[in-house]
Amino acid sequence: MRKSFAELNYYEMLDIRPDAAAFEIRQAYDAALQIYQPGSLVSHSFFTDAERREILSLVEKAYRTLIQDQLRKAYDDELVRRGELDAVRETAPAVKKPVGIFSISRGRGRQPAGPNPESLKNRILQSARIRELTGRPALSGEDLKQIREELDVTLEEISQATKIRQDHLINIEEDCFARLPAAVFLKGFVKSYLKYLCLKPAEELAARYMETFARLSQSQRAEENK
Amino acid sequence: MAHIWPIGGGKGGSGKSFITSSLGRLSAGLGRRTLVIDLDLGAANLHTLVGVPYPSKSFSDFLQKKVTRLDDTVVETPFENLFLISGAQDPFDIANLPYEQKIKALRAIMRLDYACILLDLGAGTSFNTLDFFLLSQNGIFITTPEPTSIENVYRLIRSVYFRRIRYCFSVSQFKALEEEAIEQFGEGAFNKPECMMKVIERDHPESYRELQNDFNAFRFRLVINQLHKRDNAVLGLHICRIIEKHMGLGIEFTGNVSYDDHVHDAICQQVSFLDRYPYTKTAGELRAVGRQIFQPAGRQLMLQYV
């Protein structure tokens, strides 16, 4: 046989989970009042007056206890002592904050997908190919692409994280000088690209790329003029 | 094995017969051989709702031994797959069914070979109604969102509960249990099945286990009929919640059926509401209730064979 109403704990009385937030407790209390208050259609003729009064006082007590953090904490401790509740919930429930309507990852603490910086750094240290490419005096878009592929990072990830349009990234990697943006922007783009891949020192590498870029684009233009 | 759905509701006029006929039509529409039985003995009118105003045979022919098998009292209706055992032209004292005849009727109903049998029960909580209701574990309760009707449906649920308990004990034992419950839980406890169950748990553990198994197997459902626009739409959910919490009986809310004057029109014209007004809100809700009720039945049947 199930427990009678007076034997239920406050959470069961109000039909809420033990980690319910304050607004959920308030809603549950409202719903319980709708059911149990005198003149309610739901419980019409179900209880005698005395029973109804008793239930309402219990519901009231449950609400007053759970809505106040300190009282609730004490009550939770007692439930844990009685073994009705697991002791996992030590902290108060996190207050639910509003979420921007355009943010897609609404879950709590979800990192954007992709490799974490630690593993990237490790891979950079281990790879001989990357060391060779970054050790050279020149750094072209082709080299950047090789480094990226060595690290197993996709263009989409970089584009998402740095907010740089993908076609710019493709143009950089394929050394399409004619279609690249102005040098000021280009330098910034390459720097963010390098930072995302955790390549150090990003500043210096970007400068080296810009030099290479200037030299290569000049020679290309000279060839075209001939 | 047939699925039997007793449909009861306590108060008269809550729409038991109308819902029975509609559910019968819906079940037949699914291609199942469906039988509706009018067990509102002495106040039968289901035949009018399913389009057989003057049935040639009736339930009492079986009880009065004019025919030997209950199967022979089945009449066809204008709808495909839908059959009826009517209670029309019963003798005036049919409502007071003697015990032996009731048992005979119950056994005969159990043996009928149909995919789906719907029992239209009478108002009130006479033993006839309760026993027919307990024929199956799939009872459907109907109530309207009015205090009078809700009061009666609670009364009916408690009575069904008590009737099931009563099966396990003799009259004197039951009397002793009642007194024990009053002694333990105070005046008014004889009216509360949950108090009596506590007494049984202590005094008769083996009967308690049997009863508990049985109650767990029950799949009662609740339909709120004639819901007006301004009524509380979650009333049914709340009723189920309070029954589960305070009576310890599992009951599932199946749906609301809105009030619609067209139902009255359809009944007056003696045509099927679902055919005459298929695009009304009420018809849509009836179909939804039908889906809720008839779809899981297949799964349930499978489980019993496994």
Contacts between the chains, C-beta under 8 A, distances in Angstrom:
chain1	res1	chain2	res2	distance
A	1	B	194	7.1
A	1	B	197	5.2
A	1	B	198	5.9
A	1	B	201	5.7
A	1	B	212	7.4
A	1	B	248	6.1
A	2	B	245	8.0
A	2	B	248	4.5
A	4	B	194	7.3
A	5	B	245	6.6
A	5	B	246	6.2
A	15	B	241	7.2
A	31	B	238	7.7
A	34	B	238	7.0
A	35	B	238	5.1
A	35	B	241	7.1
A	35	B	242	5.9
A	41	B	145	6.5
A	41	B	146	7.9
A	41	B	147	6.2
A	41	B	150	6.4
A	41	B	232	7.0
A	41	B	235	6.4
A	42	B	150	7.6
A	42	B	235	6.2
A	42	B	238	4.3
A	42	B	239	5.7
A	42	B	242	6.1
A	43	B	242	5.9
A	44	B	147	4.4
A	44	B	150	5.2
A	44	B	151	5.9
A	45	B	147	7.3
A	45	B	150	7.1
A	45	B	151	3.9
A	45	B	154	6.0
A	45	B	155	7.8
A	46	B	154	5.6
A	46	B	242	6.3
A	46	B	246	7.1
A	47	B	246	7.9
A	48	B	188	6.2
